[in-house]
Amino acid sequence: MKAIDTEYKGFYFRSRLEARWAVFFDALGIKWEYEKEGFVLENGKKYLPDFYLPHVSLRGQVEGVYVEIKPDAKSFLGETYDGFTFPLCGFAGMPLDNEYIDGLGNDGYGGYQLSLGWDNCMVFMICKSCGCVKIDYGDESSYRICNRCSSDVYVPFDEIFIVARDCARSKRFEFLE
């Protein structure tokens, strides 16, 4: 199936799926930049990540995560991102789809997240104390310490994510010519 170019908030996305992720990020209050910068990887491949989330951290590391969006988890198989040295996550399908691909993992909270190259079973978490958002393992309580306020109130799946998911799924876009 061919992707449909889609306009949202003055940006022209290469697919409706990418635009839906932008709606999801907006509904969560996550600042995003679309196709911020391109890179040449060690394997010579030119690579342009779909999103940059400057105020989201991956596994408690420094804030700033690049995101690649694919229609399904199978699309990531065989892809190589050798030489990409910044935090990079891949999200398969619609925001918080419950998709499982054997060997890649399922977050168990109703949303499939995949971190390229090293991890899987990753989920969005939000701090109930300060609102900080991170992407981390969904199954260990030790990963629920907030990077900003050090509280132990991160939750891996909350009503706010359901609302954001529903906003992204229900958003109607005009067809571009």
ROVO-129843 format. One line per 2 residues: number of its first residue (from 1); their letters; for each residue x, y, z of C-alpha. Coordinates in nm, 3 decimals, decimal comma. Example, Ala and Ser with C-alpha at 12.3 -4.5 7.8 and 13.67 -1.06 7.14 Angstrom:
2
1	as	1,230 -0,450 0,780 | 1,367 -0,106 0,714
END
This chain:
177
1	mk	0,000 0,000 0,000 | 0,134 0,343 -0,095
3	ai	0,173 0,602 0,181 | -0,051 0,908 0,161
5	dt	0,123 1,245 0,196 | -0,050 1,427 0,479
7	ey	-0,049 1,784 0,610 | -0,077 1,853 0,982
9	kg	0,000 2,181 1,161 | 0,181 2,317 0,857
11	fy	0,407 2,013 0,815 | 0,388 1,780 0,517
13	fr	0,435 1,422 0,635 | 0,530 1,139 0,403
15	sr	0,247 0,925 0,543 | -0,074 0,943 0,744
17	le	0,091 0,717 0,998 | 0,363 0,974 1,069
19	ar	0,098 1,247 1,098 | -0,096 1,034 1,349
21	wa	0,218 0,999 1,562 | 0,251 1,380 1,556
23	vf	-0,110 1,406 1,682 | -0,027 1,150 1,953
25	fd	0,280 1,347 2,063 | 0,077 1,671 2,068
27	al	-0,197 1,512 2,278 | 0,070 1,410 2,533
29	gi	0,230 1,754 2,526 | 0,552 1,610 2,380
31	kw	0,748 1,861 2,171 | 0,854 1,709 1,837
33	ey	1,051 1,807 1,532 | 0,979 1,639 1,200
35	ek	1,276 1,518 0,993 | 1,510 1,745 1,190
37	eg	1,839 1,630 1,033 | 1,985 1,358 0,816
39	fv	2,287 1,139 0,881 | 2,531 0,926 0,684
41	le	2,572 0,595 0,868 | 2,889 0,387 0,892
43	ng	2,752 0,154 0,625 | 2,728 0,452 0,385
45	kk	2,348 0,460 0,397 | 2,187 0,804 0,419
47	yl	1,932 0,815 0,696 | 1,667 1,073 0,789
49	pd	1,482 0,986 1,113 | 1,113 1,075 1,111
51	fy	1,099 1,259 1,443 | 1,320 1,412 1,707
53	lp	1,172 1,437 2,059 | 1,403 1,684 2,238
55	hv	1,250 1,647 2,585 | 1,201 1,269 2,598
57	sl	1,471 1,035 2,726 | 1,542 0,676 2,633
59	rg	1,621 0,440 2,923 | 1,705 0,732 3,153
61	qv	1,976 0,870 2,926 | 2,011 1,234 2,832
63	eg	1,697 1,386 2,683 | 1,659 1,380 2,307
65	vy	1,536 1,074 2,116 | 1,516 1,016 1,741
67	ve	1,217 0,812 1,624 | 1,161 0,601 1,314
69	ik	0,800 0,515 1,224 | 0,714 0,202 1,024
71	pd	0,375 0,054 0,934 | 0,450 -0,272 1,117
73	ak	0,729 -0,440 1,311 | 0,821 -0,661 1,015
75	sf	0,933 -0,344 0,833 | 1,222 -0,312 1,078
77	lg	1,356 -0,659 1,012 | 1,671 -0,648 0,805
79	et	1,712 -0,272 0,852 | 2,053 -0,168 0,979
81	yd	2,132 0,157 1,155 | 2,506 0,096 1,199
83	gf	2,686 0,407 1,310 | 2,382 0,592 1,441
85	tf	2,518 0,710 1,775 | 2,215 0,896 1,914
87	pl	1,922 0,741 2,105 | 1,692 0,592 1,841
89	cg	1,354 0,421 1,877 | 1,136 0,259 1,619
91	fa	0,759 0,263 1,658 | 0,555 0,010 1,463
93	gm	0,204 0,085 1,348 | -0,047 0,323 1,499
95	pl	0,025 0,477 1,837 | -0,022 0,213 2,106
97	dn	-0,130 -0,062 1,869 | -0,106 -0,402 2,031
99	ey	0,109 -0,576 1,774 | 0,335 -0,869 1,855
101	id	0,613 -1,005 1,637 | 0,784 -1,313 1,777
103	gl	1,136 -1,231 1,891 | 1,084 -0,856 1,895
105	gn	0,863 -0,829 2,200 | 0,541 -0,679 2,323
107	dg	0,523 -0,423 2,598 | 0,226 -0,592 2,766
109	yg	0,048 -0,261 2,824 | -0,144 -0,247 2,497
111	gy	0,114 -0,057 2,288 | 0,393 -0,201 2,083
113	ql	0,720 -0,010 2,106 | 1,052 -0,122 1,967
115	sl	1,390 0,029 2,031 | 1,618 -0,040 1,738
117	gw	1,936 -0,237 1,771 | 1,953 -0,315 2,139
119	dn	1,621 -0,330 2,323 | 1,259 -0,419 2,287
121	cm	0,953 -0,419 2,512 | 0,986 -0,042 2,555
123	vf	0,697 0,180 2,660 | 0,624 0,546 2,715
125	mi	0,622 0,643 3,082 | 0,505 0,964 3,241
127	ck	0,599 1,096 3,586 | 0,287 1,161 3,794
129	sc	0,480 1,421 3,992 | 0,636 1,650 3,727
131	gc	0,501 1,522 3,392 | 0,840 1,418 3,253
133	vk	0,809 1,162 2,971 | 1,058 0,886 2,897
135	id	1,078 0,563 2,701 | 1,198 0,273 2,913
137	yg	1,139 -0,090 3,001 | 0,782 -0,147 3,109
139	de	0,840 -0,441 3,339 | 1,093 -0,335 3,604
141	ss	1,012 -0,102 3,894 | 1,378 0,012 3,904
143	yr	1,323 0,195 3,574 | 1,043 0,406 3,717
145	ic	1,259 0,669 3,886 | 1,206 1,012 3,730
147	nr	1,509 1,168 3,560 | 1,403 1,521 3,660
149	cs	1,250 1,505 4,006 | 1,381 1,165 4,126
151	sd	1,036 1,057 4,240 | 0,926 0,696 4,205
153	vy	0,595 0,773 4,041 | 0,648 0,691 3,674
155	vp	0,363 0,491 3,534 | 0,402 0,294 3,211
157	fd	0,043 0,316 3,100 | -0,207 0,574 3,212
159	ei	-0,536 0,724 3,099 | -0,347 1,011 2,934
161	fi	-0,199 0,762 2,686 | -0,545 0,623 2,604
163	va	-0,673 0,976 2,535 | -0,368 1,055 2,317
165	rd	-0,406 0,726 2,129 | -0,774 0,795 2,064
167	ca	-0,695 1,149 1,942 | -0,440 1,011 1,696
169	rs	-0,673 0,738 1,569 | -0,975 0,964 1,526
171	kr	-0,796 1,260 1,361 | -0,929 1,333 1,014
173	fe	-0,695 1,474 0,752 | -0,771 1,641 0,420
175	fl	-0,640 1,476 0,104 | -0,345 1,656 -0,053
177	e	-0,319 1,697 -0,427
END
